[in-house]
Amino acid sequence: MPPKILVVDDDRHTRILLDRLLARTATVSLATDGAEARRLFAADDFNLVLMDQCLPDANGIDLLREFRARRPRQVGILMTGFADVRDAVAAVRDGLFDYLTKPFDDLEALEAVIGKALELDRAYREIDGLRAQLASGSGMPTVIGQSPAMEHVLGQIRQVAGLDTTVLLEGESGTGKDIAAKLIHALSARADQPFLEVNCGGLPESLLESLLFGYEKGAFTGASQANAGYFEKAHGGSLFLDEIADMSPKLQSSLLRVLQDHSFTRIGSTQPRKTDFRLICATNRPLLAEVKAGRFREDLYYRIAVVTVRMPPLRERTEDIVPLAMHFLEHYNAKFGKACGPLTPAAVHALEGGRWEGNVRELQHCIERAVALHAGGPIDRSHLFPAVEHADRTAPPPTAPALGYQDARAEFERDYLRRLLDGAGGNVSAAARLSGIPRQNLYVRMKRWGIVTEK
């Protein structure tokens, strides 16, 4: 379903321009004054409101505040002239998504801002859906992501979940392999049985062996009583072995026998015990490469890699960054008893342009730090990356590795605009004359990079 956009402006030419621009991908409703805007807003659920600041019967900022009081999740963009930019900037600080200056000379920039606003609305709605899911008590693991990459993964999981076969999850650290494992279990016929998880990379061989197989009383020093292992406790349910590539050769051999015979023997016992569990494994290293390098048993590999699901890194699912960030923002607001947010356009731009080598886990820690250290209110780029922001403004630029074209272009534009403004003595009009860029467009670009914040 196409997004719904409400355009409120008493200028006929602006309404025609926006209607023609947006009607290709959205359902557009037009209002000429505050009264008509209120009527349309009450009758429909809009993904975005584009509001002129000066209306015949209302102030655009006040009307947007009224709308947001009725629907706190409402995403709004204020349209204003240069004379009113100071008020628009203040409104952004209060939670308005962004503002646009008229006339609209750069339609590409206009479409980009509207696209980001709709993306934020999508994130809000996805989070609301997850909240409803949690409130229903379904117990289903929270999976955030509507990107094509994640839709493909979720499709694979839905296909394999009910088949009761072994699954291997491959992917970089922090990509959510543990969540995928829990989802496979939750969608399987074993969902009401135990789900047990072991990190093979975090335990010495002897401890991992006793944890998996269990032991009898007196089996070794300190074994004061018998203890059931995970092979036994997972009977009827699922066992998730994370970082399976780190398992020692001895335990690889032992695990293969358990999978072949569906039985095991506790340490210190000679009595075999039957077990029936579903095995789900995960690794952050390509397991077939480990086989070829002689570090992982080939027969065990083919036993556990019946179905392989690759978890995509965050750089391959950038559409999910904002919804993930919003989810973590809500989580840590609740945890710390704070009211931080929403994300400013500069913060959204910085998040989507991040490298995220630690993937979702790194993004989560970034949002947690921002909420922990921020008193409240909108989250800006400087709250997310304080060290990077300081380095950008005070230190010579470091030698960077090769960037993709879009990243390199963005880095060049930011550096150019900062140097341009410095060379013009901080005067935007003088900078516009030096660059040959229309002052309005130049100001909007500088604002997006946080080079200027108000006028």
FENDADA-V598814 format. One record per residue. N is the residue number from 0. RES is the residue in three letters. PSI is psi in whole degrees, 0 to 359 (* if undefined). Layout:
# FENDADA-V598814
N;RES;PSI
N;RES;PSI
This chain:
# FENDADA-V598814
0;MET;130
1;PRO;151
2;PRO;154
3;LYS;128
4;ILE;131
5;LEU;121
6;VAL;122
7;VAL;110
8;ASP;135
9;ASP;355
10;ASP;119
11;ARG;318
12;HIS;322
13;THR;318
14;ARG;316
15;ILE;316
16;LEU;310
17;LEU;323
18;ASP;314
19;ARG;324
20;LEU;321
21;LEU;337
22;ALA;341
23;ARG;328
24;THR;359
25;ALA;162
26;THR;118
27;VAL;131
28;SER;139
29;LEU;137
30;ALA;146
31;THR;348
32;ASP;178
33;GLY;322
34;ALA;315
35;GLU;323
36;ALA;318
37;ARG;319
38;ARG;314
39;LEU;320
40;PHE;322
41;ALA;335
42;ALA;348
43;ASP;165
44;ASP;106
45;PHE;140
46;ASN;333
47;LEU;141
48;VAL;122
49;LEU;112
50;MET;126
51;ASP;143
52;GLN;322
53;CYS;103
54;LEU;158
55;PRO;327
56;ASP;11
57;ALA;160
58;ASN;126
59;GLY;319
60;ILE;314
61;ASP;323
62;LEU;321
63;LEU;321
64;ARG;321
65;GLU;315
66;PHE;318
67;ARG;334
68;ALA;326
69;ARG;325
70;ARG;91
71;PRO;337
72;ARG;358
73;GLN;127
74;VAL;129
75;GLY;148
76;ILE;130
77;LEU;137
78;MET;125
79;THR;164
80;GLY;169
81;PHE;329
82;ALA;338
83;ASP;15
84;VAL;323
85;ARG;315
86;ASP;323
87;ALA;318
88;VAL;318
89;ALA;322
90;ALA;323
91;VAL;319
92;ARG;334
93;ASP;357
94;GLY;352
95;LEU;142
96;PHE;309
97;ASP;176
98;TYR;156
99;LEU;139
100;THR;138
101;LYS;151
102;PRO;161
103;PHE;94
104;ASP;331
105;ASP;92
106;LEU;331
107;GLU;316
108;ALA;322
109;LEU;312
110;GLU;325
111;ALA;316
112;VAL;317
113;ILE;321
114;GLY;318
115;LYS;322
116;ALA;318
117;LEU;327
118;GLU;320
119;LEU;320
120;ASP;318
121;ARG;320
122;ALA;315
123;TYR;314
124;ARG;325
125;GLU;319
126;ILE;319
127;ASP;322
128;GLY;320
129;LEU;322
130;ARG;318
131;ALA;322
132;GLN;317
133;LEU;321
134;ALA;333
135;SER;348
136;GLY;26
137;SER;337
138;GLY;6
139;MET;135
140;PRO;144
141;THR;116
142;VAL;118
143;ILE;123
144;GLY;123
145;GLN;13
146;SER;157
147;PRO;322
148;ALA;316
149;MET;327
150;GLU;322
151;HIS;315
152;VAL;313
153;LEU;325
154;GLY;317
155;GLN;317
156;ILE;316
157;ARG;324
158;GLN;319
159;VAL;341
160;ALA;318
161;GLY;4
162;LEU;350
163;ASP;42
164;THR;164
165;THR;140
166;VAL;136
167;LEU;123
168;LEU;119
169;GLU;146
170;GLY;161
171;GLU;163
172;SER;139
173;GLY;11
174;THR;357
175;GLY;31
176;LYS;326
177;ASP;321
178;ILE;320
179;ALA;319
180;ALA;317
181;LYS;325
182;LEU;319
183;ILE;315
184;HIS;316
185;ALA;332
186;LEU;0
187;SER;172
188;ALA;351
189;ARG;11
190;ALA;330
191;ASP;8
192;GLN;173
193;PRO;146
194;PHE;115
195;LEU;142
196;GLU;134
197;VAL;132
198;ASN;108
199;CYS;340
200;GLY;349
201;GLY;7
202;LEU;143
203;PRO;159
204;GLU;314
205;SER;320
206;LEU;320
207;LEU;320
208;GLU;313
209;SER;328
210;LEU;322
211;LEU;314
212;PHE;336
213;GLY;177
214;TYR;159
215;GLU;161
216;LYS;131
217;GLY;7
218;ALA;330
219;PHE;169
220;THR;127
221;GLY;350
222;ALA;79
223;SER;345
224;GLN;160
225;ALA;149
226;ASN;129
227;ALA;141
228;GLY;178
229;TYR;331
230;PHE;325
231;GLU;315
232;LYS;333
233;ALA;3
234;HIS;126
235;GLY;344
236;GLY;218
237;SER;145
238;LEU;123
239;PHE;114
240;LEU;102
241;ASP;149
242;GLU;51
243;ILE;336
244;ALA;340
245;ASP;358
246;MET;137
247;SER;157
248;PRO;322
249;LYS;313
250;LEU;332
251;GLN;316
252;SER;318
253;SER;318
254;LEU;320
255;LEU;319
256;ARG;321
257;VAL;317
258;LEU;326
259;GLN;319
260;ASP;347
261;HIS;34
262;SER;163
263;PHE;170
264;THR;130
265;ARG;151
266;ILE;130
267;GLY;7
268;SER;161
269;THR;4
270;GLN;111
271;PRO;147
272;ARG;138
273;LYS;148
274;THR;151
275;ASP;100
276;PHE;158
277;ARG;131
278;LEU;129
279;ILE;127
280;CYS;158
281;ALA;151
282;THR;146
283;ASN;5
284;ARG;139
285;PRO;115
286;LEU;328
287;LEU;326
288;ALA;324
289;GLU;325
290;VAL;313
291;LYS;332
292;ALA;357
293;GLY;15
294;ARG;354
295;PHE;139
296;ARG;131
297;GLU;320
298;ASP;325
299;LEU;322
300;TYR;311
301;TYR;341
302;ARG;322
303;ILE;341
304;ALA;43
305;VAL;315
306;VAL;126
307;THR;128
308;VAL;123
309;ARG;122
310;MET;122
311;PRO;143
312;PRO;164
313;LEU;330
314;ARG;344
315;GLU;2
316;ARG;50
317;THR;337
318;GLU;340
319;ASP;354
320;ILE;312
321;VAL;313
322;PRO;320
323;LEU;315
324;ALA;319
325;MET;321
326;HIS;313
327;PHE;325
328;LEU;315
329;GLU;319
330;HIS;312
331;TYR;335
332;ASN;314
333;ALA;318
334;LYS;319
335;PHE;359
336;GLY;41
337;LYS;173
338;ALA;62
339;CYS;142
340;GLY;171
341;PRO;183
342;LEU;133
343;THR;163
344;PRO;321
345;ALA;323
346;ALA;317
347;VAL;316
348;HIS;318
349;ALA;320
350;LEU;315
351;GLU;338
352;GLY;0
353;GLY;157
354;ARG;323
355;TRP;56
356;GLU;335
357;GLY;5
358;ASN;219
359;VAL;324
360;ARG;320
361;GLU;319
362;LEU;318
363;GLN;314
364;HIS;326
365;CYS;314
366;ILE;321
367;GLU;315
368;ARG;318
369;ALA;316
370;VAL;320
371;ALA;325
372;LEU;352
373;HIS;136
374;ALA;328
375;GLY;168
376;GLY;185
377;PRO;144
378;ILE;119
379;ASP;174
380;ARG;319
381;SER;335
382;HIS;331
383;LEU;319
384;PHE;66
385;PRO;320
386;ALA;319
387;VAL;318
388;GLU;317
389;HIS;317
390;ALA;322
391;ASP;326
392;ARG;343
393;THR;342
394;ALA;154
395;PRO;146
396;PRO;133
397;PRO;161
398;THR;121
399;ALA;153
400;PRO;171
401;ALA;137
402;LEU;160
403;GLY;165
404;TYR;312
405;GLN;318
406;ASP;317
407;ALA;320
408;ARG;317
409;ALA;317
410;GLU;318
411;PHE;315
412;GLU;315
413;ARG;314
414;ASP;319
415;TYR;314
416;LEU;323
417;ARG;315
418;ARG;322
419;LEU;313
420;LEU;321
421;ASP;318
422;GLY;338
423;ALA;13
424;GLY;27
425;GLY;5
426;ASN;116
427;VAL;322
428;SER;317
429;ALA;322
430;ALA;321
431;ALA;319
432;ARG;320
433;LEU;321
434;SER;336
435;GLY;8
436;ILE;135
437;PRO;138
438;ARG;318
439;GLN;312
440;ASN;319
441;LEU;317
442;TYR;317
443;VAL;317
444;ARG;318
445;MET;322
446;LYS;319
447;ARG;328
448;TRP;0
449;GLY;16
450;ILE;323
451;VAL;147
452;THR;338
453;GLU;166
454;LYS;*
